[in-house]
């Protein structure tokens, strides 16, 4: 029998009592002030009590299901009532956040941004559809226009013209739509047949107004993410195009250019949804996708004016990582573990943050943030907030401020509070549950790579951190033990089959379903039992290269298995060709047929000529470490059997190269060479000054790239292997140093130059005894396989250089840097390769 405002007040008091224990005057005053604003006691806007009760309902659903969510974002984090109801999880009084009225304007509902994982969003949407009915929930629509090149291609398809690039079609001038229409009226051409007449069906197909009948539009693909046609939108001038014939590419190009911007349709705004008491289609037009999903034909501002409350889902990346990690912890060690119950005063977590070990924690992963963490070593969320805000100050603009905030400081603080809390939770997971954290972040990294196509350069950093800092074994994919994602094993982390190139969830489901009965016993058994339509030839080859079959037969290495599989393919094709010849008299089609069309996976194709096959298998060479690393790089995208440092460790020691972890303030002013991996680069950072163009995170060490070194950096910025940097050490603080880069080298190129350089020629003409002694001392420090040839030594200097003409040195950048510019200049050095060609030094 109570109204919404009374229920809200009772729940707010009850919740505040549970949160604060004692309701002092400050809390009471804040509750009363906020309650008056929510109820709109001054009668200037709409009442928000029902909205807050609804938000409490959905956040309670997430809590009851133990689904991860953030602490809250935007103006909602300033409300004590929202905190008391559990709508947000951060106390605004603790962080000195002044209450900001929740309304953007007097007559609109404020959108509510809720941070959840992708799985949590799906669960919550299913709950809302069940409770409020599907017609009351819809994705918020966003109008999109055709990109001119895409519109041109659509018109070409309609006219049956070859697809060409719009850039290749001459631009004859800026033609307005009426002029284009007049030009089209003069054409009389059937698509693909000059001089013909278009049929009425062809003409009717071209409905540029809304594009609802245009062939091959994205709408027909059935994807929920594709734009939906604007069936209700009309343009008079464009409609005339329906009754004209298209003459050539030039006319179509001019039409596409003149019609810009041409509306294409509505697509769903990412994470945006609207809920209404009445069916949404009774108030605004709603589009239905082929899957039955509803999308509004009104954008967010109009929905707000119609007083239709909106939900905005966000923070998928961090909460996906946290939820996956939470589930892993609960399965392995603590069934009651909850991310939301993590204490915010954990000493070990703050220690990890103070060391800047934030790889895999996106909110705190920037170079400037790591540097400040190491310098300031925060001990509370409040201190972390101050640090984080300073790191972001260059990237914040007025446009990023939430509508309705009275001060910039409060807006920035409310936005940063969520990011810092999520970052701290991830740091806690990384500190106390390292394997669970690592499988979560590795799984997310591979998923991101699959969906966005980005490279896995940072992946090697995470793997090295797992091996070196966390002392975890990284186990390769195993056809019997690997699940789709990365998983925990007693020995360490098992690589998931998702990491294998070309391996999708559908292929994995086929493998998982088949092996439920019993494990695979051999490659032949795998090929016989799996469906070739689900597991194709390329995927099997990649599985072999990734080592997924290594454990099945220790006597058969990856080279053996690749040979065995290739013979099976050959036998299958020959067998199919013979069958075809007996049936149809021709075998060519069978021999050339793709694998999916052959009876390839009959175990007989593996067993035929078994004696010869075993003999050939035994003759297959063992793969070298370099070959295994190449296989893994091709099939998985990273190397797990070996550390990339392993193949260069001896060379680095001979070159006197140090690890990034060995760079410290005591080396200030010294020129060094260091080798490692570039984690990421930033061109906008508080650490960039007038002389610096780029800042790098080089395995935890800050590297500043001056403008004169950017050309060297450009050659290695996308390198996925080791990078060698020459630079000068500078002191950042008593505990931290950074490097000013001078030159960059790809380590593979350094090794190749070392191997290919047979002779190093030194012209010592005119040098005094002291300089010659320095040359002699330097050459002795770099012993290798490159011969030294001395030229221009006078009779008086011969004794100082005795024996060096027979010396063997290590040709490498540190040697050249030690010789040049003093005591030698680069013009006094030449190299001779294996073919006898002499060239100048290019390092």
Secondary structure, 3 states (H helix, E strand, C coil): CCCHHHHHHHHHHHHHHHHHCCCCHHHHHHHHHHHHHHHCCCCCCCCCHHHHHHHHHHHHHHHHCCCCECCCCHHHHHCHHHHHCCCCCCCCCCCCCCCCCCCCCCCCCCCEEEEECHHHHHHHHHHHHHHHCHHHEEEEEEEEECCHHHHHHHHHHHCCCCCCCHHHCCCCCCCCHHHHHHHHHCCCEECCEECCCCCHHHHHHCCCCCCCCCCCCHHHHCCCCCCECCCCCCCHHHHHHHHCCCCCHHHHHHHHHHCCCCEEEEEEEEEEEEECCCCHHHCCCEEECCCCCEEECCCHHHHHHCCCCEEEEECHHHHHHHHHHHHHHHHHCCCCCCHHHCCCCCHHHHHHHHCCCCCCCHHHCCHHHHHHHHHHCCCCHHHHHHHHHHHHCCCCCHHHCCCCCCCHHHHHHHHHHHHHHHHHHHHHHHHHCHHHHHHHHHHHHHHHHHHHCCCCHHHHHHHHHHHHCCCCEEECCCCCCCCCCCEEECCEEECCHHHCCCCCHHHHHHHHHHHCCCCCCCHHHHHHHCCCCCCCHHHHHHHHHCCCCHHHCCCCCHHHHHHHHHHHHHHHHHHHHHHHHHHHCCCHHHHCCCHHHCCCCCCHHHHCCHHHHHHHHHHCCCCCHHHHHHHHHHHCCCCCCCCCCHHHHHHHHHCCCEEHHHCCHHHCCCEEEEEECEEEEECCCCCCCCCEEEEEEECCEEEEEEHHHHHHHHCCCCCCCCEEEEEEEEEEECCEEEEEEEEEEEHHHHHHHHHHEEEEEEECCCCCHHHHHHHHHHHHHCEEEEEEEEECCCCCCCCCCCCHHHCEECCCHHHHHHHECCCECHHHEEEEECCCCEEECCC
